[in-house]
């Protein structure tokens, strides 16, 4: 397989935001009176904000409006508990992303998060300059698990889907990569019960991913 492009999800892939978001969301849900399984709340992983509010609204049996959920979410995560992207960035991310960039491959971020979140986090981590294409959930009509987000990125990069590797963690993100006809690697999840069985490969971290890409590149050159 000739790997010409690597397409990254962002949350849970470039930084450990899933734990941070889930703990905050569980606290918010408890304040609304939700005492159901945490696993049901984990269903929001990999969704857009609209998808998140749909799920939480359902879990609360419609007792809290989506408008209120959105307002409370913004206040909790943007004002009361602002995220420090560099502090929660996974070890080795800048070095490994730069390594992939310097190898001549095209790189993209394909996130379901809002555009401001995507841009601010990449800038804070000091890696924005390595990506040839950046996409947020606001630009996609049919979000993950539909393949549109990854197909659109491949088209923008000028790389055939079969020459792209998707790096994901959530069930919906993995499904999106597979539906796009791309080789899909998953960052191993042992906390949030994500079904990663559809992934072509499961890796421990970005270092293991780039090491595999390097070996695959050597194999193709023989």
Secondary structure, DSSP 8 states (H G I E B T S, - for coil): ----EEEE--BTTTB-HHHHHHHHHHHHHHHTT--S-HHHHGGGTT--HHHHHHHHHHHTTTSS-HHHHHHHHHIIIIIIS---HHHHB-TTHHHHHHHHHHTT-EEEEE-SS-HHHHHHHHHHHT-GGG-SEEE-GGG-SS-TTSSHHHHHHHHHHT--GGGEEEEE-SHHHHHHHHHTT-EEEEE--SSS----TT-SEEESSHHHHHHHHHHHHHHHH-
